[in-house]
């Protein structure tokens, strides 16, 4: 379906595997005029340099998706990144809220949040913001009733059934339970976003002194 006059959205269903396979087929096709391919939860968007007739371009997309790719190109191994997080109160201003909602202690929140291996379902909202699935149900917490006007870069939050990391200072309504010293977005780096769709993520706890050392 069209998204304005310089973008097209391909609906593929709520499956990370299908989204990644679709994105990789479209990347391999090297479609003329496409400047960016952006996977989301249940779709893949293609952004165009200039407007193109929708029906013609939709036909080109369908043809690209019918082509078969070697399994190695469709099933590329995902990266595993280990992300340090300081869960101390000064880094997690909403930790008390999550403690009250989940009826767990701060240490239980920390251990439960560090236990899973998360998957990056998509990157968006702000440059480099990863939406991470596999949050334990015990930690699911509704978003804040009143969003903050600015959340510090590196803040690790819970929004409903997902967790994520704010890469840049920005407004936000997720419950902040910690902060990482890693720089998730750097315009001078290639790629600029540290995390990509399909990556695996594990959190591990650090204290405030370690946080300062990581910052250096």
ChimeraX attribute file (.defattr): number of C-alpha atoms within 10 A of each C-alpha:
attribute: neighborCount
match mode: 1-to-1
recipient: residues
	/A:1	12
	/A:2	14
	/A:3	12
	/A:4	9
	/A:5	13
	/A:6	17
	/A:7	21
	/A:8	20
	/A:9	18
	/A:10	19
	/A:11	15
	/A:12	18
	/A:13	12
	/A:14	13
	/A:15	13
	/A:16	21
	/A:17	15
	/A:18	17
	/A:19	25
	/A:20	22
	/A:21	20
	/A:22	21
	/A:23	23
	/A:24	19
	/A:25	19
	/A:26	21
	/A:27	15
	/A:28	14
	/A:29	16
	/A:30	11
	/A:31	15
	/A:32	10
	/A:33	14
	/A:34	16
	/A:35	13
	/A:36	13
	/A:37	18
	/A:38	16
	/A:39	25
	/A:40	22
	/A:41	19
	/A:42	16
	/A:43	20
	/A:44	20
	/A:45	19
	/A:46	23
	/A:47	19
	/A:48	18
	/A:49	12
	/A:50	11
	/A:51	13
	/A:52	14
	/A:53	9
	/A:54	16
	/A:55	11
	/A:56	9
	/A:57	15
	/A:58	17
	/A:59	11
	/A:60	14
	/A:61	18
	/A:62	12
	/A:63	12
	/A:64	18
	/A:65	17
	/A:66	9
	/A:67	11
	/A:68	9
	/A:69	15
	/A:70	7
	/A:71	9
	/A:72	8
	/A:73	12
	/A:74	18
	/A:75	13
	/A:76	12
	/A:77	10
	/A:78	12
	/A:79	13
	/A:80	15
	/A:81	15
	/A:82	12
	/A:83	16
	/A:84	21
	/A:85	27
	/A:86	25
	/A:87	25
	/A:88	19
	/A:89	14
	/A:90	13
	/A:91	21
	/A:92	20
	/A:93	17
	/A:94	18
	/A:95	24
	/A:96	17
	/A:97	16
	/A:98	22
	/A:99	18
	/A:100	11
	/A:101	14
	/A:102	16
	/A:103	13
	/A:104	16
	/A:105	14
	/A:106	18
	/A:107	12
	/A:108	14
	/A:109	19
	/A:110	22
	/A:111	14
	/A:112	16
	/A:113	23
	/A:114	20
	/A:115	13
	/A:116	16
	/A:117	17
	/A:118	25
	/A:119	23
	/A:120	22
	/A:121	26
	/A:122	24
	/A:123	22
	/A:124	12
	/A:125	12
	/A:126	14
	/A:127	16
	/A:128	23
	/A:129	23
	/A:130	26
	/A:131	23
	/A:132	24
	/A:133	19
	/A:134	15
	/A:135	23
	/A:136	16
	/A:137	12
	/A:138	14
	/A:139	24
	/A:140	17
	/A:141	21
	/A:142	16
	/A:143	17
	/A:144	17
	/A:145	8
	/A:146	9
	/A:147	13
	/A:148	13
	/A:149	10
	/A:150	12
	/A:151	20
	/A:152	16
	/A:153	19
	/A:154	23
	/A:155	25
	/A:156	24
	/A:157	25
	/A:158	27
	/A:159	20
	/A:160	16
	/A:161	17
	/A:162	21
	/A:163	26
	/A:164	22
	/A:165	22
	/A:166	29
	/A:167	25
	/A:168	20
	/A:169	14
	/A:170	14
	/A:171	14
	/A:172	20
	/A:173	18
	/A:174	27
	/A:175	26
	/A:176	30
	/A:177	29
	/A:178	25
	/A:179	28
	/A:180	26
	/A:181	19
	/A:182	16
	/A:183	16
	/A:184	20
	/A:185	22
	/A:186	15
	/A:187	9
	/A:188	7
	/A:189	9
	/A:190	9
	/A:191	12
	/A:192	14
	/A:193	18
	/A:194	18
	/A:195	22
	/A:196	19
	/A:197	21
	/A:198	23
	/A:199	19
	/A:200	20
	/A:201	19
	/A:202	16
	/A:203	20
	/A:204	16
	/A:205	20
	/A:206	17
	/A:207	12
	/A:208	16
	/A:209	9
	/A:210	14
	/A:211	19
	/A:212	10
	/A:213	9
	/A:214	13
	/A:215	10
	/A:216	6
